[in-house]
Amino acid sequence: MGIIRVESRFNPNAVSSRNARGLMQVHWPTWKQYFSSQEEVHDLGRNLSVGTAILRLYLAASNNGLRAALY
């Protein structure tokens, strides 16, 4: 919930100046292979699923260091 609050202020239609999209602000150009379209990034379930998977990848790469994973 904290990540979503900071990233999108709970707005599922949020789009950043760098083209990160949705609640978890998934960066479309980097992670587009996980979506069928740019619009699908705004689907709540899909955005949360991919966003949390990305966070898990970063946690694993940082030896479960939350601060490092979020950075």
DACOR-V89831 format. One line per field, one symbol per residue. phi: phi as a letter, one per 30 degrees, with the letter a starting at -180 (. if undefined). A space follows every 50 residues. Layout:
# DACOR-V89831
phi=???
This chain:
# DACOR-V89831
phi=.ddddddbhicdcdbddcidbiechddeddcddcbdaddddddedddddd dddddddddddchiddedddd
